[in-house]
């Protein structure tokens, strides 16, 4: 899943291992150690307090408060190894802020909240409320379960290599001073609640993005009395198993792209019968992978690589996340059908560049292999991939490491829908290839006090739009859905398609 505001990057909700994986004011805070609880009024929790000190966080323009909070890796045994959770608080601008902060739950699974550069999108909320960022266990600076399976200097050949190498994942596991079975969402949400108490907050406003929407729902179920409002952007309800529905939902996004191109006079004229030509190309790739030689888009050095049908489709899937990237896809596909792979390589590089530095892939597998894989049957794989270009291989390839990854456990009934009357704002992008609007509607069925807003012309995550930012700010400010209306126009549409590298036709 892409997190809004980071247009070129995608999280492993869509893929891992290259082809599988692919936040305005200045605030001065006195330097020194501060106890954040001292500014939070009389409704404070007894127990430990967290010491925070003034700091600078890359990607956050404001001075912030940083600290760490230790939790037991094994929360049940309450002994043994501990994890230092990284905590960042961006204080409210108001002299007397509201008592309940906005807490970001990041995507992936595997993204660190403190590394998600989207705080500018909630600056209206930050005027009166703290913004709290906690790196979930296994991510960022909270005992990251990193697993870089690709060679650092592998070039294009490694980037497009979709082969599964079990030994690479075993090597990652052998290098951990951690038990990967203890990095599931329910455990992490207990960490979050302990941090909440240590910071002295009575209630939270949850803001979940992509996988973070699952985390928010789990926290809501485990600690309903601690939640004031919930914002779910790119909704992944408990009935969405990763990566089971990706072929179906990705095909929907791809079909919309072809449909919109065909209806657009300039795109349709520039790329006649594009769908048929791509289908023919894919049939050929199924028979034999493409062998190509191009100059690397970053280094300019000529490289040779082999591109399989599966690797091509996984990269294509990632390019559908962001309409500002997808606007180039018809042009890229047209060139590819003519044997020119340079645009595809350049676009793929733009989508997945830097991904390995922002995602803890081991944490991804600790989540998926415990919370999703056990519920996915062969029959379901066949059903959900039938009639799609992506096929069963998309699902099976992404689940392959679960054969060796230690599998944690989840509570009985974990996959049952979360039922709640807490005010919840559901946000879906019309063009989203991984959490399309149907999932928002699914979540709404058991969230009795919810509003679902589908934003036209937007892909995965909607907060990039000012109208959505305003809606979120209004919702969190009033703490209810009463009278809440989206200012996003129904006339919004995807950006115009590029018909040449000079840009769209004026």
C-alpha positions as CSV (number, residue, x, y, z in Angstrom):
1,X,0.0,0.0,0.0
2,X,1.3,3.4,-0.7
3,X,1.1,5.9,2.2
4,X,-0.3,9.2,1.1
5,X,2.3,11.8,0.4
6,X,5.0,9.4,-0.7
7,X,4.0,9.1,-4.3
8,X,6.9,7.1,-5.7
9,X,6.9,4.4,-3.0
10,X,4.8,1.4,-2.4
11,X,4.6,-0.8,0.6
12,X,4.5,-4.6,0.6
13,X,0.7,-4.7,0.8
14,X,1.3,-4.9,-2.9
15,X,4.6,-6.7,-3.1
16,X,8.0,-7.4,-1.6
17,X,11.6,-8.1,-2.7
18,X,11.7,-5.6,-5.6
19,X,9.1,-7.2,-7.9
20,X,7.3,-8.7,-4.9
21,X,7.5,-5.9,-2.4
22,X,7.7,-2.4,-5.1
23,X,3.6,16.1,7.3
24,X,3.0,24.1,8.3
25,X,4.4,25.9,11.1
26,X,7.7,26.3,13.0
27,X,7.5,25.1,16.6
28,X,10.3,25.8,19.0
29,X,10.5,23.5,22.0
30,X,12.8,24.2,24.9
31,X,15.8,21.9,24.7
32,X,16.0,19.4,27.5
33,X,14.2,16.4,28.9
34,X,10.4,17.0,29.2
35,X,7.7,14.8,30.8
36,X,4.9,15.0,28.2
37,X,2.3,14.2,30.9
38,X,2.9,17.5,32.6
39,X,0.9,19.4,29.9
40,X,-2.0,17.0,29.7
41,X,-4.3,18.2,32.4
42,X,-5.7,16.3,35.5
43,X,-7.1,13.2,33.8
44,X,-3.7,11.3,33.8
45,X,-3.1,7.7,34.2
46,X,-1.1,6.4,37.2
47,X,2.0,4.4,36.3
48,X,5.1,5.0,34.3
49,X,5.8,8.3,32.5
50,X,7.9,8.6,29.4
51,X,10.7,11.1,29.3
52,X,10.8,12.9,26.0
53,X,13.5,15.3,24.7
54,X,13.6,17.9,22.0
55,X,14.7,16.4,18.7
56,X,14.8,16.6,15.0
57,X,13.1,13.9,12.9
58,X,14.0,13.5,9.2
59,X,11.0,14.5,7.1
60,X,9.3,16.5,9.8
61,X,9.7,20.2,9.6
62,X,8.7,20.9,13.2
63,X,10.9,20.4,16.2
64,X,9.5,17.4,18.0
65,X,9.8,15.4,21.2
66,X,11.4,12.0,21.0
67,X,11.8,9.1,23.4
68,X,11.7,5.4,23.7
69,X,9.5,3.1,25.7
70,X,10.5,-0.5,26.6
71,X,8.0,-3.3,26.4
72,X,8.5,-7.1,26.8
73,X,8.8,-8.9,23.5
74,X,6.7,-11.6,25.1
75,X,3.9,-9.6,26.7
76,X,2.3,-12.7,28.2
77,X,5.4,-14.0,30.0
78,X,6.5,-10.5,31.0
79,X,10.1,-11.5,31.1
80,X,13.1,-11.9,28.8
81,X,13.9,-9.8,25.8
82,X,12.6,-6.2,25.6
83,X,11.9,-4.0,22.7
84,X,12.6,-0.2,22.8
85,X,9.7,1.4,20.9
86,X,10.5,4.7,19.2
87,X,8.0,7.4,20.1
88,X,7.7,10.8,18.5
89,X,5.3,13.5,19.6
90,X,4.7,16.5,17.4
91,X,3.1,18.9,20.0
92,X,0.0,20.9,19.1
93,X,0.5,24.5,18.3
94,X,-2.2,25.7,20.6
95,X,-1.2,26.9,24.1
96,X,-4.0,24.8,25.6
97,X,-4.3,21.8,23.3
98,X,-7.1,19.2,23.2
99,X,-6.4,16.2,25.5
100,X,-6.7,13.5,22.8
101,X,-4.0,13.3,20.2
102,X,-4.1,12.0,16.6
103,X,-2.2,8.7,16.4
104,X,-0.9,7.5,13.0
105,X,-0.9,3.8,12.3
106,X,1.3,3.2,9.3
107,X,0.9,0.9,6.3
108,X,2.7,-2.1,5.0
109,X,2.7,-4.1,7.1
110,X,6.3,-3.0,7.8
111,X,6.3,0.8,7.5
112,X,7.5,2.8,10.5
113,X,5.2,5.6,11.6
114,X,8.1,8.0,12.3
115,X,9.3,7.6,8.7
116,X,6.0,8.4,7.0
117,X,6.3,11.9,5.7
118,X,2.7,13.0,5.6
119,X,2.3,15.3,8.6
120,X,1.7,18.3,6.4
121,X,-1.6,16.7,5.4
122,X,-2.9,17.0,9.0
123,X,-1.5,20.4,9.9
124,X,-5.1,21.6,10.7
125,X,-5.4,18.9,13.2
126,X,-2.0,19.6,14.7
127,X,-3.0,23.2,15.5
128,X,-5.1,21.9,18.5
129,X,-3.9,18.3,19.0
130,X,-0.6,16.5,19.4
131,X,0.4,14.1,16.6
132,X,1.8,10.9,18.0
133,X,4.0,8.5,16.0
134,X,5.0,5.1,17.4
135,X,7.1,2.8,15.4
136,X,5.3,-0.5,15.6
137,X,7.4,-3.4,17.0
138,X,9.4,-4.8,14.2
139,X,9.6,-1.5,12.2
140,X,11.8,1.6,12.0
141,X,13.7,2.0,15.3
142,X,11.5,-0.4,17.3
143,X,13.5,-3.7,16.9
144,X,13.1,-3.8,13.1
145,X,12.8,-7.2,11.4
146,X,14.7,-6.2,8.3
147,X,15.2,-8.7,5.6
148,X,16.9,-7.5,2.4
149,X,16.7,-10.5,0.2
150,X,18.0,-8.7,-2.9
151,X,21.7,-8.2,-3.5
152,X,22.5,-4.5,-2.9
153,X,24.4,-4.3,-6.2
154,X,22.3,-6.7,-8.2
155,X,21.2,-4.1,-10.8
156,X,18.2,-4.6,-13.1
157,X,18.7,-8.4,-13.2
158,X,18.1,-8.6,-9.4
159,X,15.3,-6.1,-9.5
160,X,13.2,-8.1,-11.9
161,X,14.2,-11.5,-10.6
162,X,11.0,-13.1,-9.1
163,X,12.6,-16.4,-8.1
164,X,12.0,-17.5,-4.6
165,X,15.2,-18.4,-2.6
166,X,14.4,-20.0,0.7
167,X,17.9,-19.7,1.9
168,X,17.7,-15.9,1.9
169,X,14.8,-15.9,4.3
170,X,16.4,-18.5,6.5
171,X,19.5,-16.2,6.7
172,X,17.3,-13.3,7.8
173,X,15.7,-15.4,10.5
174,X,19.1,-16.7,11.7
175,X,20.3,-13.1,12.1
176,X,17.5,-11.9,14.4
177,X,17.8,-11.5,18.1
178,X,14.0,-11.7,18.2
179,X,11.1,-14.2,18.0
180,X,9.2,-13.3,14.8
181,X,6.1,-15.0,16.2
182,X,5.6,-12.2,18.7
183,X,5.2,-9.3,16.2
184,X,1.6,-9.7,15.3
185,X,-1.0,-6.9,15.2
186,X,-2.9,-7.7,18.4
187,X,0.4,-7.7,20.4
188,X,1.5,-4.5,18.8
189,X,-1.8,-2.8,19.7
190,X,-1.2,-3.7,23.4
191,X,2.2,-2.0,23.0
192,X,0.4,1.1,21.7
193,X,-2.0,1.2,24.6
194,X,0.8,1.0,27.1
195,X,2.6,3.9,25.3
196,X,-0.7,5.8,25.5
197,X,-0.8,5.4,29.2
198,X,2.8,6.3,29.6
199,X,2.2,9.5,27.7
200,X,-0.8,10.3,29.9
201,X,-3.5,10.4,27.2
202,X,-7.0,9.1,28.2
203,X,-8.3,8.7,24.6
204,X,-6.9,8.6,21.1
205,X,-8.0,9.6,17.7
206,X,-6.8,6.8,15.4
207,X,-5.7,7.5,11.9
208,X,-5.0,4.2,10.0
209,X,-3.5,4.1,6.6
210,X,-3.7,0.9,4.5
211,X,-2.5,-2.0,6.7
212,X,-2.8,0.7,9.5
213,X,-6.5,0.5,9.1
214,X,-6.4,-3.2,10.2
215,X,-4.2,-2.1,13.2
216,X,-6.7,0.6,14.1
217,X,-9.6,-1.8,14.0
218,X,-7.7,-4.2,16.2
219,X,-6.9,-1.5,18.7
220,X,-10.6,-0.4,18.6
221,X,-11.7,-3.9,19.4
222,X,-9.2,-4.4,22.2
223,X,-9.5,-1.0,23.8
224,X,-12.8,0.6,22.7
225,X,-13.0,2.8,25.7
226,X,-9.7,4.5,24.7
227,X,-10.9,5.6,21.2
228,X,-12.6,8.9,20.5
229,X,-12.7,8.8,16.7
230,X,-11.3,6.6,13.9
231,X,-10.2,7.6,10.4
232,X,-9.5,4.6,8.0
233,X,-7.9,5.6,4.7
234,X,-7.6,2.7,2.3
235,X,-9.8,0.4,4.3
236,X,-8.5,-3.2,5.0
237,X,-11.2,-4.8,7.2
238,X,-10.7,-8.1,9.0
239,X,-12.3,-9.9,6.0
240,X,-9.5,-8.8,3.7
241,X,-6.8,-11.5,3.6
242,X,-3.4,-10.5,2.2
243,X,-2.7,-11.1,-0.6
244,X,-5.8,-13.2,-1.5
245,X,-7.8,-10.5,-3.2
246,X,-5.0,-8.6,-4.9
247,X,-5.5,-10.3,-8.4
248,X,-9.2,-9.5,-8.4
249,X,-8.9,-5.9,-7.1
250,X,-5.8,-5.3,-9.2
251,X,-7.6,-6.5,-12.3
252,X,-10.5,-4.1,-11.5
253,X,-8.1,-1.1,-11.4
254,X,-6.4,-2.2,-14.6
255,X,-9.8,-2.6,-16.4
256,X,-10.7,0.9,-15.2
257,X,-7.4,2.2,-16.7
258,X,-8.1,0.6,-20.1
259,X,-11.7,1.8,-20.0
260,X,-10.7,5.4,-19.2
261,X,-8.1,5.4,-21.9
262,X,-10.5,4.1,-24.5
263,X,-13.0,6.8,-23.6
264,X,-10.4,9.5,-23.7
265,X,-10.2,10.8,-27.2
266,X,-6.4,11.5,-27.1
267,X,-5.5,8.3,-25.3
268,X,-7.7,6.1,-27.4
269,X,-6.3,7.6,-30.6
270,X,-2.7,7.4,-29.5
271,X,-2.9,3.8,-28.3
272,X,-5.5,1.9,-30.4
273,X,-6.4,-1.7,-29.3
274,X,-4.0,-1.4,-26.4
275,X,-5.7,-4.0,-24.3
276,X,-5.5,-6.6,-27.1
277,X,-1.9,-5.9,-27.8
278,X,-0.9,-6.2,-24.2
279,X,-2.8,-9.5,-24.0
280,X,-0.9,-10.8,-27.0
281,X,2.4,-9.7,-25.4
282,X,1.5,-11.5,-22.2
283,X,0.8,-14.7,-24.0
284,X,4.2,-14.5,-25.6
285,X,5.8,-13.8,-22.2
286,X,4.1,-16.9,-20.8
287,X,5.9,-18.9,-23.4
288,X,9.3,-17.3,-22.9
289,X,10.6,-14.5,-20.7
290,X,11.7,-11.3,-22.4
291,X,15.5,-10.8,-22.7
292,X,16.3,-7.1,-22.8
293,X,19.3,-4.8,-22.8
294,X,18.8,-1.1,-21.8
295,X,20.7,1.7,-20.1
296,X,19.9,1.7,-16.4
297,X,17.7,4.8,-15.8
298,X,19.8,6.0,-12.8
299,X,23.3,5.1,-13.8
300,X,23.1,5.1,-17.6
301,X,25.1,1.9,-17.7
302,X,23.9,-0.7,-20.2
303,X,22.5,-3.8,-18.5
304,X,21.0,-7.0,-19.6
305,X,18.1,-8.6,-17.8
306,X,15.4,-11.2,-18.1
307,X,11.8,-10.2,-17.5
308,X,9.2,-12.9,-16.8
309,X,5.4,-12.4,-17.2
310,X,5.0,-12.6,-13.4
311,X,7.6,-10.0,-12.7
312,X,6.2,-7.7,-15.3
313,X,2.6,-8.0,-13.9
314,X,3.8,-7.4,-10.3
315,X,5.5,-4.1,-11.4
316,X,2.5,-3.2,-13.4
317,X,0.3,-3.7,-10.3
318,X,2.4,-1.3,-8.3
319,X,2.2,1.3,-11.0
320,X,-1.6,1.4,-10.6
321,X,-1.5,2.7,-7.0
322,X,-1.0,6.4,-7.8
323,X,-2.9,8.0,-10.7
324,X,0.0,10.4,-11.2
325,X,2.1,7.4,-12.1
326,X,-0.7,5.4,-13.8
327,X,-1.2,8.3,-16.2
328,X,2.0,7.1,-17.9
329,X,1.0,3.4,-18.0
330,X,-0.8,3.4,-21.3
331,X,2.2,5.0,-23.0
332,X,4.5,2.5,-21.2
333,X,2.4,-0.5,-22.3
334,X,2.3,0.8,-25.9
335,X,6.1,1.0,-26.0
336,X,6.5,-2.4,-24.3
337,X,4.3,-4.1,-27.0
338,X,6.7,-2.7,-29.5
339,X,9.7,-4.1,-27.8
340,X,10.9,-0.9,-26.1
341,X,11.3,-1.8,-22.4
342,X,13.1,1.4,-21.3
343,X,9.9,3.2,-20.2
344,X,8.8,0.2,-18.2
345,X,12.1,0.0,-16.4
346,X,12.1,3.7,-15.7
347,X,8.6,3.7,-14.3
348,X,9.3,0.6,-12.2
349,X,12.4,2.3,-10.8
350,X,10.3,5.3,-9.8
351,X,7.7,3.2,-8.1
352,X,9.9,1.0,-6.1
353,X,13.0,3.2,-5.5
354,X,14.0,3.4,-1.9
355,X,11.5,0.8,-0.8
356,X,14.1,-1.4,1.0
357,X,15.0,1.5,3.3
358,X,11.4,2.2,4.4
359,X,10.0,-1.3,4.9
360,X,10.8,-4.0,7.4
361,X,10.1,-7.1,5.3
362,X,10.5,-9.5,8.1
363,X,7.7,-7.8,10.0
364,X,5.5,-8.1,6.9
365,X,5.9,-11.8,7.0
366,X,5.4,-12.0,10.7
367,X,2.0,-10.4,10.2
368,X,0.9,-12.1,7.0
369,X,2.1,-15.6,7.8
370,X,0.2,-15.5,11.2
371,X,-2.8,-13.4,10.4
372,X,-3.6,-14.1,6.7
373,X,-1.9,-17.2,5.3
374,X,-3.6,-19.7,7.6
375,X,-7.0,-18.5,6.4
376,X,-6.3,-18.7,2.7
377,X,-7.2,-22.0,1.0
378,X,-6.3,-23.3,-2.5
379,X,-10.0,-23.1,-3.4
380,X,-10.1,-19.4,-2.4
381,X,-6.9,-18.7,-4.4
382,X,-8.4,-20.2,-7.5
383,X,-11.7,-18.4,-7.0
384,X,-10.3,-14.9,-6.5
385,X,-7.7,-15.1,-9.3
386,X,-9.9,-16.6,-11.9
387,X,-10.2,-14.5,-15.1
388,X,-7.4,-12.1,-14.0
389,X,-4.1,-11.4,-15.7
390,X,-2.3,-11.6,-12.3
391,X,-3.5,-15.2,-11.6
392,X,-2.8,-17.5,-8.8
393,X,0.9,-17.0,-9.0
394,X,0.6,-13.5,-7.5
395,X,-0.8,-15.0,-4.3
396,X,1.2,-18.1,-4.1
397,X,4.5,-16.3,-4.7
398,X,3.9,-13.8,-2.0
399,X,3.0,-16.5,0.5
400,X,6.0,-18.7,-0.3
401,X,8.2,-17.5,2.5
402,X,5.5,-18.5,5.0
403,X,6.7,-22.1,4.5
404,X,9.8,-21.2,6.6
405,X,8.7,-18.1,8.5
406,X,7.8,-18.8,12.2
407,X,4.1,-18.5,12.6
408,X,2.6,-16.6,15.5
409,X,-0.9,-17.1,16.8
410,X,-3.9,-14.8,16.9
411,X,-6.9,-14.7,19.3
412,X,-9.9,-16.9,18.6
413,X,-12.4,-15.0,16.4
414,X,-9.6,-12.6,15.3
415,X,-10.9,-12.5,11.8
416,X,-14.5,-11.7,12.8
417,X,-15.6,-8.2,11.7
418,X,-15.0,-5.4,14.2
419,X,-18.2,-4.1,15.6
420,X,-18.2,-0.6,17.1
421,X,-20.3,2.6,17.5
422,X,-17.3,4.8,17.8
423,X,-17.5,7.6,15.1
424,X,-15.5,6.3,12.1
425,X,-14.7,8.0,8.8
426,X,-14.0,5.6,6.0
427,X,-12.0,6.9,3.0
428,X,-11.6,5.0,-0.3
429,X,-10.0,5.9,-3.6
430,X,-12.0,5.1,-6.6
431,X,-9.0,3.7,-8.5
432,X,-7.3,1.8,-5.6
433,X,-6.0,-1.5,-6.8
434,X,-5.6,-3.1,-3.4
435,X,-8.2,-1.6,-1.0
436,X,-11.0,-0.5,-3.4
437,X,-14.3,1.1,-2.2
438,X,-15.9,-2.3,-1.8
439,X,-13.8,-3.0,1.3
440,X,-14.9,0.3,2.8
441,X,-18.5,-0.8,2.3
442,X,-17.7,-4.1,3.9
443,X,-16.2,-2.5,7.0
444,X,-19.2,-0.1,7.2
445,X,-21.6,-3.0,7.8
446,X,-20.4,-3.5,11.4
447,X,-19.4,0.1,12.2
448,X,-22.8,1.5,13.1
449,X,-21.6,5.1,13.5
450,X,-19.6,5.4,10.2
451,X,-19.5,7.4,7.0
452,X,-17.9,6.1,3.9
453,X,-16.5,8.6,1.4
454,X,-15.4,7.4,-2.0
455,X,-13.0,9.9,-3.7
456,X,-13.1,9.9,-7.5
457,X,-9.9,9.9,-9.5
458,X,-7.7,8.8,-6.5
459,X,-5.8,5.6,-6.0
460,X,-4.5,4.1,-2.8
461,X,-5.0,6.5,0.1
462,X,-6.9,9.8,-0.3
463,X,-5.4,12.3,2.1
464,X,-3.2,13.8,-0.7
465,X,-6.3,15.9,-1.5
466,X,-7.0,19.1,0.3
467,X,-10.7,18.3,0.4
468,X,-10.0,15.1,2.3
469,X,-7.6,16.9,4.7
470,X,-10.4,19.4,5.5
471,X,-12.9,16.6,6.0
472,X,-10.6,14.8,8.4
473,X,-9.9,18.0,10.3
474,X,-13.6,18.8,10.7
475,X,-14.4,15.2,11.8
476,X,-11.6,15.0,14.4
477,X,-12.5,18.5,15.7
478,X,-16.2,17.8,16.3
479,X,-15.7,14.2,17.2
480,X,-18.8,13.1,15.4
481,X,-20.2,12.5,11.9
482,X,-23.2,14.9,12.4
483,X,-23.5,17.2,9.5
484,X,-20.2,16.0,8.1
485,X,-20.0,16.4,4.3
486,X,-17.2,15.9,1.9
487,X,-16.0,18.9,-0.1
488,X,-14.5,16.6,-2.7
489,X,-16.2,17.2,-6.0
490,X,-17.9,14.3,-7.8
491,X,-16.3,15.7,-10.9
492,X,-12.8,14.7,-9.8
493,X,-11.1,12.4,-12.2
494,X,-7.8,10.8,-12.8
495,X,-5.0,13.0,-14.3
496,X,-4.9,13.1,-18.1
497,X,-2.9,10.3,-19.7
498,X,0.4,11.0,-21.3
499,X,0.3,10.3,-25.0
500,X,4.0,11.1,-25.4
501,X,6.9,11.8,-23.0
502,X,6.2,15.5,-23.7
503,X,3.1,15.1,-21.6
504,X,-0.7,15.0,-22.0
505,X,-2.3,16.7,-25.0
506,X,-3.2,20.2,-23.9
